Amino acid sequence: MKIAVVTGASSGIGREFAVQIAGKYGKMDEIWLIARRKDRLIELQKELRLPVRVFAMDLTDNEDMNTFDGFLKENNPDIKLLVNCAGYGKTGRFDELDIYEQCGMIDVNCKALTLFTGLCLPYISNHSRIINVASAAAFSPQPGFNVYAATKAYVLSFSRALNAELKSRKITVTAVCPGPVDTEFFDIAGEKDMKLKYSEPSKVVTKAIKDAALGNEISVYGVTMKMAETAAKILPHKLVMKVFNSK
Ligand SMILES: NC(=O)c1ccc[n+]([C@@H]2O[C@H](COP(=O)([O-])OP(=O)(O)OC[C@H]3O[C@@H](n4cnc5c(N)ncnc54)[C@H](OP(=O)(O)O)[C@@H]3O)[C@@H](O)[C@H]2O)c1
């Protein structure tokens, strides 16, 4: 049985991954949907034309992670595709935001993603794919989105190194680095900046799935974000930070 696992499947980009994987990604037998909001996952389950298993769990909760680990051990699945999409961001200066909310970003975006990958990895067979949703915020430090950008720089760095480490097993890891995407992300992050252009989740996900299939290390959707990636590579970060400075 070939399994696809998607975290953050209850909304936005993760939900779109589940829809597109069930619709067109090479012959999966089952898809596992992971997030805290069970009602949303069950609603999605009804829409997908693929057997679905719902795991309503908090990725930062040790007990939930232990239960999931136990399930893996008991069932010994063949995971062909893992999409780590769960995450959140909070805009604002470090000295103005709630410190626990900021550390929560590290817990979900970094620790949970790392732990979940580590738990799944023994069951990910050769020639499989891992997709980690980072962000264009990973390209450079970002005043006004400080901790979030740092967590996504971690995801990008972790993904690239893991991609190199897993080459011998022909498992590729693709870090997805979108700019602003039109999702519920901004319900938590803070109000949408109407000067920015928001991409559709479907386009970001189609590109990410294509890049993962090609074995690409990074997936960047859209000309503006590609320019941001290049700028962050060639220009001093002091200068790039001025452009990105949102607060
Ligand atoms: N939207 C953007 O502009 C944008 C740009 C670049 C990167 N990203 C990244 O894309 C990813 C998806 O974001 P999105 O835009 O799709 O936002 P979203 O619609 O708010 O989705 C976030 C998902 O993460 C899940 N999640 C959050 N905390 C969790 C936890 N503790 N345990 C389990 N699941 C948890 C949420 O599910 P529950 O609440 O049901 O648990 C939800 O399914 C994030 O990693 C985000 O950083 C977003």
The ligand as an ORCA input file, in Angstrom:
! r2SCAN-3c Opt
* xyz 0 1
  N      -0.129     31.666      3.360
  C       1.054     32.178      3.133
  O       1.207     33.346      2.737
  C       2.290     31.311      3.289
  C       3.474     31.721      2.628
  C       4.613     30.948      2.770
  C       4.585     29.795      3.525
  N       3.444     29.426      4.173
  C       3.472     28.196      4.983
  O       2.551     27.278      4.455
  C       2.128     26.381      5.475
  C       0.618     26.274      5.436
  O       0.073     27.541      5.727
  P      -1.304     28.044      5.099
  O      -1.035     29.307      4.389
  O      -1.980     26.959      4.392
  O      -2.072     28.447      6.455
  P      -3.375     27.840      7.136
  O      -4.493     27.827      6.165
  O      -3.548     28.594      8.396
  O      -2.976     26.315      7.451
  C      -2.136     25.957      8.516
  C      -2.299     24.481      8.778
  O      -1.393     24.076      9.823
  C      -2.117     23.287     10.759
  N      -1.495     23.394     12.084
  C      -1.061     24.515     12.708
  N      -0.614     24.211     13.948
  C      -0.751     22.875     14.090
  C      -0.471     21.970     15.148
  N       0.036     22.390     16.326
  N      -0.744     20.656     14.978
  C      -1.290     20.216     13.806
  N      -1.563     21.029     12.760
  C      -1.314     22.335     12.916
  C      -3.531     23.879     10.745
  O      -4.464     22.918     11.186
  P      -5.328     22.989     12.547
  O      -5.487     24.424     12.922
  O      -6.603     22.305     12.196
  O      -4.495     22.209     13.520
  C      -3.699     24.119      9.251
  O      -4.122     22.947      8.616
  C       2.683     26.930      6.786
  O       3.837     26.179      7.142
  C       3.066     28.360      6.433
  O       4.112     28.835      7.242
  C       2.296     30.153      4.056
*
